[in-house]
Amino acid sequence: MNTNYASVEPSRAEVDGLSGSTVVEFGAPWCGICKAAQPLIAKALAGTQPLRHLKIEDGSGRPLGRSFGIKLWPTLVFLRDGQEVGRLVRPTSVDAISGELARLAQPA
């Protein structure tokens, strides 16, 4: 699990071109709701097979977040081979995150 938000984001084309399973987490380091969700995200990710976790600092005018239609933080976008297969906005339980991770791990 990445613990810091990346201030330099990849392009949407780069994210769309990723192979395998990826979780893209949009948020901000100063966001209280994002901070509160971190233990839940960490616990859910600890119980999974290794996967790519991109933690992206989002904000007004940030192109990657806008391309995904992000409006609230944190938002977790679950991708398989660059295609969105699930999304959680402001997750409040390990079970909800784990459920999406299990769906992500299923063959297409």
MMTF fields as JSON, N, C-alpha, C and O atoms, coordinates in Angstrom:
{
  "mmtfVersion": "1.0.0",
  "mmtfProducer": "UNKNOWN",
  "numBonds": 431,
  "numAtoms": 432,
  "numGroups": 108,
  "numChains": 1,
  "numModels": 1,
  "chainsPerModel": [1],
  "groupsPerChain": [108],
  "chainIdList": ["A"],
  "bondAtomList": [4, 2, 8, 6, 12, 10, 16, 14, 20, 18, 24, 22, 28, 26, 32, 30, 36, 34, 40, 38, 44, 42, 48, 46, 52, 50, 56, 54, 60, 58, 64, 62, 68, 66, 72, 70, 76, 74, 80, 78, 84, 82, 88, 86, 92, 90, 96, 94, 100, 98, 104, 102, 108, 106, 112, 110, 116, 114, 120, 118, 124, 122, 128, 126, 132, 130, 136, 134, 140, 138, 144, 142, 148, 146, 152, 150, 156, 154, 160, 158, 164, 162, 168, 166, 172, 170, 176, 174, 180, 178, 184, 182, 188, 186, 192, 190, 196, 194, 200, 198, 204, 202, 208, 206, 212, 210, 216, 214, 220, 218, 224, 222, 228, 226, 232, 230, 236, 234, 240, 238, 244, 242, 248, 246, 252, 250, 256, 254, 260, 258, 264, 262, 268, 266, 272, 270, 276, 274, 280, 278, 284, 282, 288, 286, 292, 290, 296, 294, 300, 298, 304, 302, 308, 306, 312, 310, 316, 314, 320, 318, 324, 322, 328, 326, 332, 330, 336, 334, 340, 338, 344, 342, 348, 346, 352, 350, 356, 354, 360, 358, 364, 362, 368, 366, 372, 370, 376, 374, 380, 378, 384, 382, 388, 386, 392, 390, 396, 394, 400, 398, 404, 402, 408, 406, 412, 410, 416, 414, 420, 418, 424, 422, 428, 426],
  "bondOrderList": [1, 1, 1, 1, 1, 1, 1, 1, 1, 1, 1, 1, 1, 1, 1, 1, 1, 1, 1, 1, 1, 1, 1, 1, 1, 1, 1, 1, 1, 1, 1, 1, 1, 1, 1, 1, 1, 1, 1, 1, 1, 1, 1, 1, 1, 1, 1, 1, 1, 1, 1, 1, 1, 1, 1, 1, 1, 1, 1, 1, 1, 1, 1, 1, 1, 1, 1, 1, 1, 1, 1, 1, 1, 1, 1, 1, 1, 1, 1, 1, 1, 1, 1, 1, 1, 1, 1, 1, 1, 1, 1, 1, 1, 1, 1, 1, 1, 1, 1, 1, 1, 1, 1, 1, 1, 1, 1],
  "groupList": [{"groupName": "MET", "atomNameList": ["N", "CA", "C", "O"], "elementList": ["N", "C", "C", "O"], "formalChargeList": [0, 0, 0, 0], "bondAtomList": [1, 0, 2, 1, 3, 2], "bondOrderList": [1, 1, 2], "singleLetterCode": "M", "chemCompType": "L-PEPTIDE LINKING"}, {"groupName": "ASN", "atomNameList": ["N", "CA", "C", "O"], "elementList": ["N", "C", "C", "O"], "formalChargeList": [0, 0, 0, 0], "bondAtomList": [1, 0, 2, 1, 3, 2], "bondOrderList": [1, 1, 2], "singleLetterCode": "N", "chemCompType": "L-PEPTIDE LINKING"}, {"groupName": "THR", "atomNameList": ["N", "CA", "C", "O"], "elementList": ["N", "C", "C", "O"], "formalChargeList": [0, 0, 0, 0], "bondAtomList": [1, 0, 2, 1, 3, 2], "bondOrderList": [1, 1, 2], "singleLetterCode": "T", "chemCompType": "L-PEPTIDE LINKING"}, {"groupName": "TYR", "atomNameList": ["N", "CA", "C", "O"], "elementList": ["N", "C", "C", "O"], "formalChargeList": [0, 0, 0, 0], "bondAtomList": [1, 0, 2, 1, 3, 2], "bondOrderList": [1, 1, 2], "singleLetterCode": "Y", "chemCompType": "L-PEPTIDE LINKING"}, {"groupName": "ALA", "atomNameList": ["N", "CA", "C", "O"], "elementList": ["N", "C", "C", "O"], "formalChargeList": [0, 0, 0, 0], "bondAtomList": [1, 0, 2, 1, 3, 2], "bondOrderList": [1, 1, 2], "singleLetterCode": "A", "chemCompType": "L-PEPTIDE LINKING"}, {"groupName": "SER", "atomNameList": ["N", "CA", "C", "O"], "elementList": ["N", "C", "C", "O"], "formalChargeList": [0, 0, 0, 0], "bondAtomList": [1, 0, 2, 1, 3, 2], "bondOrderList": [1, 1, 2], "singleLetterCode": "S", "chemCompType": "L-PEPTIDE LINKING"}, {"groupName": "VAL", "atomNameList": ["N", "CA", "C", "O"], "elementList": ["N", "C", "C", "O"], "formalChargeList": [0, 0, 0, 0], "bondAtomList": [1, 0, 2, 1, 3, 2], "bondOrderList": [1, 1, 2], "singleLetterCode": "V", "chemCompType": "L-PEPTIDE LINKING"}, {"groupName": "GLU", "atomNameList": ["N", "CA", "C", "O"], "elementList": ["N", "C", "C", "O"], "formalChargeList": [0, 0, 0, 0], "bondAtomList": [1, 0, 2, 1, 3, 2], "bondOrderList": [1, 1, 2], "singleLetterCode": "E", "chemCompType": "L-PEPTIDE LINKING"}, {"groupName": "PRO", "atomNameList": ["N", "CA", "C", "O"], "elementList": ["N", "C", "C", "O"], "formalChargeList": [0, 0, 0, 0], "bondAtomList": [1, 0, 2, 1, 3, 2], "bondOrderList": [1, 1, 2], "singleLetterCode": "P", "chemCompType": "L-PEPTIDE LINKING"}, {"groupName": "ARG", "atomNameList": ["N", "CA", "C", "O"], "elementList": ["N", "C", "C", "O"], "formalChargeList": [0, 0, 0, 0], "bondAtomList": [1, 0, 2, 1, 3, 2], "bondOrderList": [1, 1, 2], "singleLetterCode": "R", "chemCompType": "L-PEPTIDE LINKING"}, {"groupName": "ASP", "atomNameList": ["N", "CA", "C", "O"], "elementList": ["N", "C", "C", "O"], "formalChargeList": [0, 0, 0, 0], "bondAtomList": [1, 0, 2, 1, 3, 2], "bondOrderList": [1, 1, 2], "singleLetterCode": "D", "chemCompType": "L-PEPTIDE LINKING"}, {"groupName": "GLY", "atomNameList": ["N", "CA", "C", "O"], "elementList": ["N", "C", "C", "O"], "formalChargeList": [0, 0, 0, 0], "bondAtomList": [1, 0, 2, 1, 3, 2], "bondOrderList": [1, 1, 2], "singleLetterCode": "G", "chemCompType": "PEPTIDE LINKING"}, {"groupName": "LEU", "atomNameList": ["N", "CA", "C", "O"], "elementList": ["N", "C", "C", "O"], "formalChargeList": [0, 0, 0, 0], "bondAtomList": [1, 0, 2, 1, 3, 2], "bondOrderList": [1, 1, 2], "singleLetterCode": "L", "chemCompType": "L-PEPTIDE LINKING"}, {"groupName": "PHE", "atomNameList": ["N", "CA", "C", "O"], "elementList": ["N", "C", "C", "O"], "formalChargeList": [0, 0, 0, 0], "bondAtomList": [1, 0, 2, 1, 3, 2], "bondOrderList": [1, 1, 2], "singleLetterCode": "F", "chemCompType": "L-PEPTIDE LINKING"}, {"groupName": "TRP", "atomNameList": ["N", "CA", "C", "O"], "elementList": ["N", "C", "C", "O"], "formalChargeList": [0, 0, 0, 0], "bondAtomList": [1, 0, 2, 1, 3, 2], "bondOrderList": [1, 1, 2], "singleLetterCode": "W", "chemCompType": "L-PEPTIDE LINKING"}, {"groupName": "CYS", "atomNameList": ["N", "CA", "C", "O"], "elementList": ["N", "C", "C", "O"], "formalChargeList": [0, 0, 0, 0], "bondAtomList": [1, 0, 2, 1, 3, 2], "bondOrderList": [1, 1, 2], "singleLetterCode": "C", "chemCompType": "L-PEPTIDE LINKING"}, {"groupName": "ILE", "atomNameList": ["N", "CA", "C", "O"], "elementList": ["N", "C", "C", "O"], "formalChargeList": [0, 0, 0, 0], "bondAtomList": [1, 0, 2, 1, 3, 2], "bondOrderList": [1, 1, 2], "singleLetterCode": "I", "chemCompType": "L-PEPTIDE LINKING"}, {"groupName": "LYS", "atomNameList": ["N", "CA", "C", "O"], "elementList": ["N", "C", "C", "O"], "formalChargeList": [0, 0, 0, 0], "bondAtomList": [1, 0, 2, 1, 3, 2], "bondOrderList": [1, 1, 2], "singleLetterCode": "K", "chemCompType": "L-PEPTIDE LINKING"}, {"groupName": "GLN", "atomNameList": ["N", "CA", "C", "O"], "elementList": ["N", "C", "C", "O"], "formalChargeList": [0, 0, 0, 0], "bondAtomList": [1, 0, 2, 1, 3, 2], "bondOrderList": [1, 1, 2], "singleLetterCode": "Q", "chemCompType": "L-PEPTIDE LINKING"}, {"groupName": "HIS", "atomNameList": ["N", "CA", "C", "O"], "elementList": ["N", "C", "C", "O"], "formalChargeList": [0, 0, 0, 0], "bondAtomList": [1, 0, 2, 1, 3, 2], "bondOrderList": [1, 1, 2], "singleLetterCode": "H", "chemCompType": "L-PEPTIDE LINKING"}],
  "groupTypeList": [0, 1, 2, 1, 3, 4, 5, 6, 7, 8, 5, 9, 4, 7, 6, 10, 11, 12, 5, 11, 5, 2, 6, 6, 7, 13, 11, 4, 8, 14, 15, 11, 16, 15, 17, 4, 4, 18, 8, 12, 16, 4, 17, 4, 12, 4, 11, 2, 18, 8, 12, 9, 19, 12, 17, 16, 7, 10, 11, 5, 11, 9, 8, 12, 11, 9, 5, 13, 11, 16, 17, 12, 14, 8, 2, 12, 6, 13, 12, 9, 10, 11, 18, 7, 6, 11, 9, 12, 6, 9, 8, 2, 5, 6, 10, 4, 16, 5, 11, 7, 12, 4, 9, 12, 4, 18, 8, 4],
  "groupIdList": [1, 2, 3, 4, 5, 6, 7, 8, 9, 10, 11, 12, 13, 14, 15, 16, 17, 18, 19, 20, 21, 22, 23, 24, 25, 26, 27, 28, 29, 30, 31, 32, 33, 34, 35, 36, 37, 38, 39, 40, 41, 42, 43, 44, 45, 46, 47, 48, 49, 50, 51, 52, 53, 54, 55, 56, 57, 58, 59, 60, 61, 62, 63, 64, 65, 66, 67, 68, 69, 70, 71, 72, 73, 74, 75, 76, 77, 78, 79, 80, 81, 82, 83, 84, 85, 86, 87, 88, 89, 90, 91, 92, 93, 94, 95, 96, 97, 98, 99, 100, 101, 102, 103, 104, 105, 106, 107, 108],
  "secStructList": [7, 7, 7, 1, 7, 5, 1, 1, 7, 7, 7, 2, 2, 2, 2, 2, 6, 7, 7, 1, 3, 3, 3, 3, 3, 3, 3, 7, 6, 6, 7, 2, 2, 2, 2, 2, 2, 2, 2, 2, 2, 2, 2, 2, 2, 2, 6, 1, 7, 7, 7, 3, 3, 3, 3, 3, 3, 7, 7, 6, 6, 7, 2, 2, 2, 2, 2, 6, 6, 7, 7, 1, 1, 1, 3, 3, 3, 3, 3, 3, 6, 6, 3, 3, 3, 3, 3, 3, 3, 1, 7, 7, 7, 2, 2, 2, 2, 2, 2, 2, 2, 2, 2, 2, 2, 1, 7, 7],
  "xCoordList": [0.853, 0.0, 0.888, 1.838, 0.567, 1.238, 0.694, -0.511, 1.576, 1.128, 1.08, 0.49, 1.685, 1.689, 0.984, 1.086, 0.266, -0.383, 0.659, 1.477, 0.634, 1.538, 1.015, -0.146, 1.866, 1.436, 1.559, 0.9, 2.397, 2.508, 1.71, 2.035, 0.677, -0.22, 0.134, 0.647, -0.141, 0.03, -1.077, -2.078, -0.887, -1.943, -3.035, -2.822, -4.189, -5.282, -4.883, -5.24, -4.151, -3.708, -2.787, -2.861, -1.925, -1.037, -1.839, -1.56, -2.832, -3.664, -4.481, -4.594, -5.048, -5.837, -4.979, -5.5, -3.691, -2.789, -2.185, -1.403, -2.537, -1.98, -2.546, -3.745, -1.679, -2.15, -2.297, -1.636, -3.172, -3.385, -4.338, -5.079, -4.299, -5.21, -4.577, -3.414, -5.382, -4.918, -6.033, -7.203, -5.659, -6.574, -6.027, -4.885, -6.853, -6.472, -7.255, -8.486, -6.525, -7.128, -6.96, -5.837, -8.072, -8.038, -8.361, -9.307, -7.576, -7.806, -6.808, -6.211, -6.631, -5.68, -5.103, -5.803, -3.839, -3.21, -3.828, -3.695, -4.493, -5.093, -6.566, -7.185, -7.126, -8.542, -8.792, -8.243, -9.607, -9.902, -10.574, -10.264, -11.488, -12.185, -11.194, -11.268, -10.262, -9.226, -8.345, -8.024, -7.962, -7.125, -7.861, -7.265, -9.139, -9.925, -10.066, -10.174, -10.066, -10.233, -8.939, -8.989, -7.795, -6.519, -6.383, -5.927, -6.757, -6.655, -7.531, -7.144, -8.7, -9.601, -8.975, -8.981, -8.437, -7.814, -6.602, -6.415, -5.78, -4.574, -4.929, -4.3, -5.935, -6.335, -6.871, -6.545, -7.689, -8.251, -7.147, -7.139, -6.222, -5.151, -4.181, -3.593, -4.005, -3.089, -3.563, -2.751, -4.858, -5.404, -5.552, -6.271, -4.898, -5.059, -3.735, -2.659, -3.867, -2.684, -2.039, -2.713, -0.753, -0.123, -0.826, -1.155, -1.046, -1.628, -1.076, -0.46, -1.304, -0.825, -1.792, -3.007, -1.24, -2.042, -1.485, -0.387, -2.246, -1.861, -2.64, -3.87, -1.933, -2.549, -2.287, -1.168, -3.326, -3.192, -3.804, -4.968, -2.991, -3.51, -4.401, -3.965, -5.642, -6.624, -6.942, -6.628, -7.553, -7.961, -8.54, -8.581, -8.978, -9.567, -8.578, -7.415, -9.053, -8.226, -7.243, -6.432, -7.298, -6.399, -7.027, -8.121, -6.363, -6.997, -7.36, -8.391, -6.55, -6.867, -8.161, -9.032, -8.284, -9.51, -10.736, -11.799, -10.593, -11.733, -12.11, -13.292, -11.109, -11.416, -12.184, -12.922, -12.013, -12.76, -14.05, -14.804, -14.309, -15.526, -15.499, -16.546, -14.334, -14.203, -14.787, -14.442, -15.678, -16.302, -16.082, -16.057, -15.922, -15.728, -14.489, -14.125, -13.85, -12.66, -12.939, -13.791, -12.278, -11.505, -12.432, -13.522, -11.98, -12.656, -11.651, -10.543, -12.051, -11.229, -11.816, -12.996, -10.992, -11.408, -10.638, -9.408, -11.355, -10.771, -10.705, -11.728, -9.494, -9.277, -8.7, -7.849, -9.173, -8.583, -8.155, -8.978, -6.869, -6.308, -6.769, -7.133, -6.746, -7.087, -8.564, -8.927, -9.435, -10.881, -11.496, -11.198, -12.342, -12.98, -13.959, -14.823, -13.8, -14.706, -15.425, -16.308, -15.052, -15.704, -15.246, -14.234, -16.033, -15.715, -16.339, -17.469, -15.608, -16.141, -15.858, -14.728, -16.892, -16.751, -16.886, -17.872, -15.896, -15.854, -16.159, -17.145, -15.314, -15.553, -15.555, -14.754, -16.474, -16.61, -16.368, -16.493, -16.021, -15.773, -14.73, -14.595, -13.997, -13.032, -13.768, -13.279, -14.945, -15.715, -16.089, -16.029, -16.473, -16.838, -15.625, -15.734, -14.486, -13.268, -12.851, -12.506, -12.882, -12.498, -13.403, -12.939, -14.691, -15.624, -15.256, -15.293, -14.901, -14.486, -13.161, -12.97, -12.246, -10.965, -11.173, -10.489, -12.121, -12.414, -13.007, -12.682, -13.865, -14.445, -13.359, -13.38, -12.419, -11.322, -10.442, -9.913, -10.289, -9.429, -10.072, -9.37, -11.381, -12.063, -11.679, -11.495, -11.561, -11.25, -12.337, -13.513, -11.939, -12.894, -13.883, -14.753],
  "yCoordList": [-1.186, 0.0, 1.235, 1.336, 2.157, 3.45, 4.256, 4.263, 4.93, 5.716, 7.207, 7.96, 7.654, 9.074, 9.295, 8.493, 10.409, 10.782, 11.319, 12.16, 10.836, 11.323, 12.665, 12.775, 13.676, 14.986, 15.078, 15.908, 14.23, 14.164, 12.945, 11.809, 13.205, 12.119, 11.588, 12.324, 10.307, 9.777, 10.321, 10.852, 10.184, 10.594, 9.536, 8.407, 9.902, 8.932, 7.808, 6.651, 8.137, 7.11, 6.105, 4.907, 6.583, 5.671, 4.75, 3.553, 5.295, 4.482, 3.482, 2.319, 3.92, 3.022, 1.9, 0.829, 2.12, 1.123, 0.163, -0.712, 0.314, -0.575, -1.984, -2.166, -2.966, -4.35, -4.862, -4.381, -5.842, -6.441, -5.625, -4.775, -5.909, -5.267, -4.016, -4.011, -2.954, -1.673, -1.047, -1.093, -0.467, 0.363, 1.782, 2.036, 2.708, 4.117, 4.802, 4.805, 5.378, 6.075, 7.57, 8.062, 8.294, 9.743, 10.373, 9.963, 11.37, 12.068, 13.19, 13.652, 13.628, 14.694, 14.459, 13.958, 14.814, 14.552, 15.33, 14.916, 16.435, 17.245, 16.896, 17.457, 15.987, 15.614, 14.705, 13.606, 15.158, 14.378, 13.049, 12.049, 13.022, 11.778, 10.797, 9.591, 11.33, 10.473, 9.863, 8.675, 10.677, 10.186, 9.104, 8.096, 9.308, 8.336, 7.011, 5.96, 7.048, 5.824, 5.02, 3.848, 5.611, 4.936, 3.59, 2.627, 3.483, 2.162, 1.101, -0.066, 1.493, 0.554, 0.081, -1.111, 1.022, 0.69, -0.2, -1.192, 0.152, -0.631, -2.06, -3.007, -2.218, -3.562, -4.381, -5.56, -3.765, -4.486, -4.878, -6.002, -3.972, -4.273, -5.309, -6.074, -5.345, -6.311, -7.742, -8.668, -7.932, -9.274, -9.723, -10.687, -9.058, -9.41, -9.834, -9.67, -10.385, -10.665, -9.325, -8.295, -9.333, -8.062, -7.452, -8.148, -6.16, -5.433, -4.017, -3.577, -3.328, -1.951, -1.036, -1.13, -0.142, 0.831, 2.216, 2.568, 2.988, 4.357, 5.289, 5.283, 6.07, 7.007, 8.4, 8.907, 9.011, 10.246, 11.42, 11.382, 12.472, 13.697, 14.384, 14.7, 14.608, 15.171, 16.595, 17.003, 17.333, 18.693, 19.35, 18.757, 20.562, 21.313, 21.428, 21.782, 21.127, 21.242, 20.11, 20.177, 19.067, 17.924, 17.013, 16.492, 16.809, 16.116, 14.656, 14.2, 13.907, 12.491, 12.315, 11.539, 13.028, 12.946, 13.379, 12.77, 14.433, 14.898, 13.869, 13.688, 13.184, 12.19, 11.004, 10.336, 10.736, 9.667, 10.184, 9.398, 11.475, 12.033, 12.058, 11.928, 12.222, 12.223, 13.508, 14.605, 13.363, 14.513, 14.521, 15.59, 13.354, 13.255, 12.42, 11.54, 12.698, 11.957, 11.21, 11.64, 10.143, 9.406, 8.623, 8.207, 8.435, 7.553, 6.519, 6.853, 5.256, 4.149, 3.647, 3.304, 3.605, 3.097, 1.798, 1.781, 0.723, -0.604, -0.901, -0.911, -1.143, -1.345, -2.725, -3.218, -3.334, -4.577, -4.293, -3.991, -4.393, -4.095, -2.735, -2.586, -1.746, -0.378, -0.064, 1.074, -1.049, -0.848, -0.845, -1.721, 0.123, 0.215, -0.942, -1.196, -1.643, -2.742, -2.49, -3.257, -1.42, -1.099, 0.25, 0.799, 0.779, 2.086, 2.191, 1.754, 2.765, 3.064, 4.529, 4.999, 5.233, 6.629, 6.695, 6.226, 7.275, 7.408, 6.081, 5.973, 5.089, 3.78, 3.874, 4.597, 3.127, 3.188, 1.843, 1.731, 0.813, -0.49, -1.27, -1.12, -2.105, -2.997, -3.963, -4.292, -4.418, -5.387, -4.842, -5.567, -3.571, -2.987, -2.961, -3.306, -2.557, -2.504, -3.916, -4.169, -4.833, -6.217, -6.851, -7.637, -6.518, -7.04, -6.602, -7.4, -5.334, -4.836, -5.464, -5.773, -5.654, -6.297, -7.744, -8.229, -8.436, -9.822, -9.869, -10.759, -8.924, -8.845, -8.569, -9.117, -7.718, -7.374, -8.581, -8.726, -9.448, -10.631, -11.735, -12.632, -11.684, -12.708, -12.567, -11.454, -13.684, -13.592, -12.853, -12.914, -12.165, -11.374, -12.253, -11.746],
  "zCoordList": [0.0, 0.0, 0.0, 0.776, -0.871, -0.855, 0.308, 0.556, 1.018, 2.161, 1.872, 2.647, 0.779, 0.432, -0.896, -1.825, -0.954, -2.203, -3.166, -2.795, -4.404, -5.437, -5.937, -6.332, -5.921, -6.4, -7.918, -8.546, -8.509, -9.965, -10.411, -10.068, -11.17, -11.574, -12.952, -13.795, -13.18, -14.537, -15.434, -14.953, -16.722, -17.652, -17.666, -17.225, -18.168, -18.285, -19.242, -19.02, -20.295, -21.238, -20.55, -20.824, -19.664, -18.93, -18.023, -17.952, -17.331, -16.439, -17.246, -16.859, -18.358, -19.209, -19.776, -20.088, -19.915, -20.482, -19.473, -19.845, -18.196, -17.171, -17.302, -17.511, -17.179, -17.214, -15.794, -14.874, -15.629, -14.316, -13.463, -13.957, -12.162, -11.205, -10.611, -10.207, -10.571, -10.044, -9.215, -9.593, -8.091, -7.318, -7.39, -7.009, -7.882, -7.913, -6.802, -6.8, -5.865, -4.731, -4.953, -5.065, -5.018, -5.161, -3.817, -3.144, -3.427, -2.172, -2.015, -2.988, -0.771, -0.47, 0.924, 1.804, 1.134, 2.426, 3.581, 4.732, 3.307, 4.356, 4.606, 5.51, 3.822, 3.902, 5.112, 5.187, 6.041, 7.241, 6.958, 7.606, 6.0, 5.654, 5.025, 5.26, 4.221, 3.616, 4.707, 4.665, 5.673, 6.78, 7.568, 7.945, 7.814, 8.582, 7.842, 8.474, 6.51, 5.712, 5.585, 5.212, 5.881, 5.648, 6.373, 5.756, 7.65, 8.297, 7.631, 7.561, 7.146, 6.463, 5.159, 4.852, 4.398, 3.118, 3.345, 2.64, 4.326, 4.625, 5.01, 4.539, 5.863, 6.302, 5.133, 5.001, 4.287, 3.136, 2.154, 1.652, 1.879, 0.927, 1.483, 0.719, 2.796, 3.406, 3.196, 3.196, 3.019, 2.866, 1.427, 1.161, 0.492, -0.923, -1.544, -0.969, -2.74, -3.542, -3.886, -3.886, -4.176, -4.562, -5.77, -6.731, -5.706, -6.821, -6.813, -5.842, -7.892, -8.028, -7.28, -7.456, -6.437, -5.707, -6.025, -5.594, -6.779, -7.1, -6.185, -6.182, -5.426, -4.491, -5.045, -4.973, -5.596, -6.357, -5.604, -5.207, -5.412, -4.817, -5.844, -6.951, -5.464, -6.379, -5.952, -4.834, -6.832, -6.527, -7.767, -8.845, -7.595, -8.687, -9.842, -9.649, -11.031, -12.214, -12.439, -13.363, -11.613, -11.809, -12.861, -12.641, -13.998, -15.123, -14.876, -15.37, -14.13, -13.954, -13.167, -13.561, -12.067, -11.271, -12.05, -11.931, -12.85, -13.639, -14.689, -14.982, -15.264, -16.302, -15.733, -16.457, -14.422, -13.764, -13.114, -12.54, -13.197, -12.614, -11.094, -10.46, -10.503, -9.048, -8.483, -8.923, -7.499, -6.859, -5.353, -4.743, -4.744, -3.293, -3.001, -3.781, -1.883, -1.465, -0.18, 0.598, 0.064, -0.923, -1.84, -1.447, -3.049, -4.002, -4.463, -4.881, -4.38, -4.854, -6.165, -6.234, -7.2, -8.497, -8.73, -8.664, -9.001, -9.179, -10.67, -11.355, -11.171, -12.599, -12.872, -12.132, -13.937, -14.46, -15.882, -16.746, -16.114, -17.441, -17.956, -19.122, -17.061, -17.437, -17.541, -17.839, -17.301, -17.388, -15.991, -15.179, -15.711, -14.405, -14.21, -15.049, -13.072, -12.734, -11.413, -11.028, -10.72, -9.466, -8.946, -9.382, -7.986, -7.425, -6.047, -5.832, -5.129, -3.799, -3.487, -3.615, -3.079, -2.691, -1.176, -0.607, -0.54, 0.918, 1.627, 2.356, 1.409, 2.029, 3.551, 4.145, 4.171, 5.626, 6.302, 7.522, 5.511, 6.124, 5.34, 4.126, 6.064, 5.441, 4.524, 3.444, 4.951, 4.163, 2.784, 1.792, 2.724, 1.425, 0.494, -0.683, 1.018, 0.207, -0.185, -1.339, 0.774, 0.495, -0.547, -1.374, -0.518, -1.515, -2.924, -3.861, -3.067, -4.389, -4.815, -5.992, -3.862, -4.177, -4.609, -5.51, -3.966, -4.351, -5.758, -6.544, -6.066, -7.417, -8.45, -9.552, -8.082, -8.963, -9.252, -10.354, -8.253, -8.39, -9.24, -9.708, -9.443, -10.238, -11.712, -12.206, -12.403, -13.837, -14.597, -14.238, -15.635, -16.424, -17.157, -17.865]
}
